[in-house]
């Protein structure tokens, strides 16, 4: 069962990479939005500051 889960997990990662680098995809925008969200959460938790 562990090998099946490893294979499915790997296939999911590879499929995600293909979707992100496909011409015309919104992958870079998604990564940018996710990074901005993480940055906002970090600022909310720490009370501000800049780590960029």
C-alpha positions in Angstrom: 0.0 0.0 0.0 2.9 2.4 0.7 4.3 2.0 -2.8 0.8 2.8 -4.3 0.6 6.0 -2.2 4.1 7.0 -3.1 3.3 6.5 -6.8 0.1 8.5 -6.6 1.7 11.3 -4.7 4.5 11.5 -7.2 2.1 11.5 -10.1 0.2 14.3 -8.5 3.3 16.4 -8.1 4.3 15.8 -11.7 0.8 16.6 -13.0 0.9 19.8 -10.9 4.2 20.9 -12.4 2.9 20.2 -15.9 -0.2 22.4 -15.2 2.0 25.2 -13.8 4.4 25.4 -16.8 1.9 24.9 -19.5 1.8 27.8 -22.0 -1.0 30.2 -21.2 -1.5 28.8 -17.7 -2.2 30.9 -14.6 0.5 29.1 -12.6 2.8 32.0 -12.0 -0.2 34.1 -10.8 -1.2 31.3 -8.5 2.2 31.1 -7.0 2.4 34.9 -6.6 -1.1 35.0 -4.9 -0.1 32.1 -2.6 3.1 33.9 -1.6 1.3 37.1 -0.9 -1.2 35.3 1.3 1.6 33.6 3.3 3.3 37.0 3.6 0.0 38.5 4.9 -0.5 35.8 7.4 3.1 36.2 8.6 2.5 39.9 9.1 -0.7 39.4 10.9 0.9 36.9 13.3 4.0 39.0 14.0 2.4 42.4 13.9 4.2 43.6 10.9 7.7 43.9 9.8 9.4 43.2 6.5 11.3 40.0 5.7 11.3 40.3 1.9 
